[in-house]
Amino acid sequence: MKKNCFAILLMMMSSGCATNQLTALQRRQLQSRELQGTFENAYKANLQVLQDYGYVIKNSDYQSGVIQGETGVKKDKNYFWNALMINSEVTATLEQFGPNTVKERLSLVNKWTRAYYGSDAKSEIVTDPELFRRIYDDIQKEMFVRENLNK
């Protein structure tokens, strides 16, 4: 009887902890966009917009179409005694598809570390559709400006 109660309690607790995780395909669809314009303008627009969003570009390779940046470590103001340190990282990969289409994928990761009590660390892939929409809208606007400045 005790084993059955324990098993039922364990199942109830584990079902309550389940999270709604995206599949790899769903995550790719969220993170990817087709942009209208040239690779050069998309690359430069990404550099500009990511810096506007507070990312410091740590690594970029024009030939491979990869840009990596991070925000640096910030203290979360919601925690006082057991300070939570937050760092966000971004990776953008771009590839020219046809004469006027660039495919891009953005990967955003948030990392948390407790400042005072050792190595309690956590990271999470960002899956906020509104954030991705805003970033991509800003990138496309910057590309539009660049495309029209070249004419």
Buried (B, 14 or more C-beta within 10 A) or exposed (E): EEEEEEEEEEEEEEEEEEEEEEEEEEBEEBBBBEBEBBBBBBBBBBBBBBEEBEBEBEEBEEEEBBBBBBBEEEEEEEBEEEBBBBBBBBBBBBEBEEEEBBBBBBBBBBBBBBBEEEEEEEEEEBBEEEBBEEBBEBBBEBBBEBBEEEE
